[in-house]
Amino acid sequence: MEKQEALFNPQLYWEKRLLAHPDITGVGFLGLSPKFVEYQYRLRKYQVELILRHYGLTDLEGRSVLDIGSGIGIWLNFWHQHG
């Protein structure tokens, strides 16, 4: 088992996956329709907005966000919209 884990290369995995699926399906569950994956991301964004409001973080002007493994950049637009 340890040998298999050592062979896994996450960078190569995501490069191949995103080359094969350069749209939203590449960062969602493979095999699901793009509309379903878009719906999942809409729900996730809504949940993040609820959490931001709960903690009083409605104005994010001047703050930074670190997006690690940003895939196709779904969250980049979200954070730009929030300052």
C-alpha positions, 0 to 999 in steps of 0.5 A: 500500500505504501508503494502505491501512495508514493507513486501518486503524483497529485500535480500530474493527476490534476494536469491530466484531469483538467486537460481531459475535462477543461470545464467545470466537470474537471473539478467536480465529480467525474461523470456528473453533468455540467449542470449538476456540478454548477448547481453544487458549486452554487450551493457551496458559494451560498454556504460560504456567503452565509458563513461570511455574513455570520462572522461579519465578513461582508466587506472584504475590501483590502483582505486577501484570499489564498486559493490553493489548487484553484483548478479552473478558477471557479472561486476566483470570480466569487472572491473578486465579487466580494472585494 
